[in-house]
Amino acid sequence: MIDFLYSQGYTVNESNTANPNHPTNTRTTNVLLQHVQVNAIADYYGITQLSDLATSNIRAVLQSQWSTSNFSTVVKETFSTTGDRPLQHMLALTASDHIEELLSSATFPNLEPLHGFAVSILREVLAKYQSRLKALDKEIQALTLLVTAKENEVKAIQARRHSDTTKVHRVIRNINHCISIVNRAALCGACNDDAGCYISRSGRMEEPTYIVRCIRCHYRYRE
């Protein structure tokens, strides 16, 4: 605490020396317990910046060196030594991120302080699921709009296809009609000449009309 008042920071002993109260703890666990102790002192003396710093350090260690054993030890120590709500909230949030792993572990479900901590965890888990549901609802809405847009595109394409099919059928009938005339034509009905005939085109590009005409007088051959 004195170090923090002068430097706005503090250091912990990262040696492997075991805490006499926790003789089997690893170095990481010892580091975490020291941060919890700093938080407890800061909470007792009302030094918010120091307790927040300790909480941040605990979070960083848990993220980089996660284990259910370390976490269980931190939870037990926290609820035994400090009443700092931000730290407890951070631990509840962390537990919700690892809820399945923690519930299947041998140590975490049997911790004595869990009777109150469990409620906080469940609230965090519930919040995560609610957030996930909202995200899924937004995805569904976006996909629904996309499907509607695609359905409208399909309807427009089907309408164009129907229109184009009708035009194509008219053109085919016209061409067959011209072929029939050419096959049966002998003499021009106007000039009575047998010079022959040709096919002219008129109408729109997308739906042309073909006409059989006399080469000499350009008379339109008819049935």
Secondary structure by P-SEA (a helix, b strand, c coil): ccccccccccccccccccccccccccaaaaaaaaaaaaaaaaaaacaaaaaaaaaaaaaaaaaacccaaaaaaaaaaaaaccccaaaaaaaaaaaaaaaaaaaaccccccccccaaaaaaaaaaaaaaaaaaaaaaaaaaaaaaaaaaaaaaaaaaaaaaaaaaaaaaaaaaaaaaaaaaaaaacccccccccccbbbbbbbccccbbbbbbbbccccccccc
